[in-house]
Amino acid sequence: MHRRHLLAGLVSATAALAVTRTAVAQPVAAGAMPTPAYLAMATKGGLFLENSARDAYAKTGNPRVKRFARAEVTEQVNLANKIDAVTGGTVAVPVGGGRPGGGLAGPDGLVGGLVAAPLAVAGGVAGAAGAAAGTVGGVLGVPGPGGGAPGGMTSDEQKSQILGRLSGLQGGPQYDAAFVDASLQGHREALMLHGSYAQNGEDPALRRIARSAVPLIRLHISQLSQMQRMMGGAAEG
């Protein structure tokens, strides 16, 4: 089963995830990032980036944003497929977190059902993807981390709020700026997550995947930062 297919029940943030036998058998080295935590955060963070990009592709009239959104969906699909190949597609995703249509299909090689997923549903499984570089609070009016959330890390609830607010905006300059802000935040978190696992992860195969993901994440951060500057800075909620 693909890790993003719908499952029968909700999976809590602390639920144990199936991992490779190698990862299970290996003792956890001091300071190593646990594989279940990495897989959970990579799945949720990837879904956040993918589903926000789906929405942007459907709404934006900005050719540059549209090209980026398409590239982002492709990035997340490819990364998910690589992780599936190692884990056997056993990473659980809550109901509503699947990729509609699945697979690489649809017009111009886009993922099938690119614009079909309502963000209100996708937001239910979008989660934090590690500590972000720089400030993450206040995106689209969502307060910064609080309660039990680690410093610099957005919670599932905050990601859901961001997706909900993106979903409620009409296409236009304000929407484009809001999408760029949210995606930049998500990519900074992804860089910290995959970069950390590449250095200290338990599973060698997943470490290689994490390491291979970093250059494209860095490229997207550069592209998003440039778009943000051209749009006049961070969007206001």
BABA-610612 format. One record per residue (C-alpha): z, y, x; residue in one letter. Coordinates in steps of 0.2 Angstrom, whole numbers, plus 5000, padded with zeros to 4 digits. Last residue first. Layout:
N
ZYXa;...
***
This chain:
237
503751894988g;503051995002e;501651925013a;501951925032a;500852035042g;499352155039g;498052025033m;497252025050m;498851985058r;499151845047q;497451775050m;497751785069q;499451695066s;498551565056l;497251525069q;498551515083s;499651405072i;498151295068h;497751275086l;499551225090r;499451095076i;497851025083l;498651015101p;500250925094v;499550785084a;499050675099s;500850685105r;501550625088a;500250485088i;500750435105r;502650435101r;502250335085l;501550195096a;503050205108p;504350195094d;506050275097e;505550465099g;506150575112n;504650675119q;503350645106a;504650645093y;505250825098s;503450885098g;503050805082h;504550885073l;504451055082m;502651075080l;502751025061a;504051155059e;502951285066r;501551215055h;502551235039g;502951415043q;501151455047l;500651365030s;501851465020a;501351635028d;499451595027v;499651545008f;500551705004a;499251805013a;497851725004d;498751734987y;499051924990q;497251944995p;496551854979g;496751694970g;498051704956q;499851664960l;500951534950g;500451384961s;500951484977l;502651514969r;502851334964g;502351274982l;503651394989i;505051334977q;504651154981s;504751195000k;506451274997q;507151124987e;506551005000d;507551105013s;506851225026t;507451205044m;507851355055g;509751315056g;510151145048p;510251135029a;511951095022g;512151255012g;510951385017g;509151395024p;508251565021g;508051625003p;506351604995v;505451764991g;503751704996l;504451665013v;506151735015g;506851615027g;505851535041v;506251645056t;505551595073g;505051425079a;505451305064a;506651155065a;505950995058g;504750945044a;505651005029a;505150935012g;503750924999a;504150784987v;504450884971g;503251014976g;501750904974a;502150894955v;502251084952a;500851104965l;499651024952p;498550904961a;496650904956a;495951024968v;495550904982l;495250754970g;494350654983g;494650725001v;493250825006l;491650745014g;490550885008d;490950844989p;492150694986g;492750554996a;493950535011l;495250425004g;496450454989g;495950514972g;497550614970p;498550614986r;500250544981g;501850634980g;502150624961g;503350484962v;504250484978p;503450424994v;503950265004a;503250235021v;502650055021t;500750085025g;500849955039g;501950065050t;500750085064v;499150095055a;499950205041d;500450335055i;498650345060k;498050365042n;499350505038a;498750595053l;496950585047n;497350645030v;498450785036q;497050855048e;495750835035t;496750935022v;497051065035e;495251075040a;494751115021r;496151245020a;495551325036f;493751335030r;494351415013k;495451535022v;494051595033r;492851605018p;494051715008n;493851684989g;495351574988t;495851474973k;495351294975a;495451284994y;497151364993a;497851234981d;497251094992r;497951185007a;499651194998s;499451004995n;499150965012e;500451065021l;501851015009f;501250835010l;501250835029g;503050905029g;503650765017k;502850625027t;503250695044a;505050725038m;505250545032a;504350465046l;505450565059y;507050515051a;506550335050p;506050335068t;507750405075p;507450545087m;508150495104a;509650585111g;510450435118a;509250295116a;509250195100v;509150015103p;507449935100q;507249795087a;506949915072v;505650015082a;504749855088t;504849785070r;503849935064t;504750045051v;505250025033a;506250185027l;508050185023a;508550315010a;509350475016t;508150595008a;508150494992s;506650394986v;506150414968l;505550254959g;504050164954a;502950214969l;501450324969l;500250304984h;500550414999r;501150275011r;499650175007h;500050005000m;
***
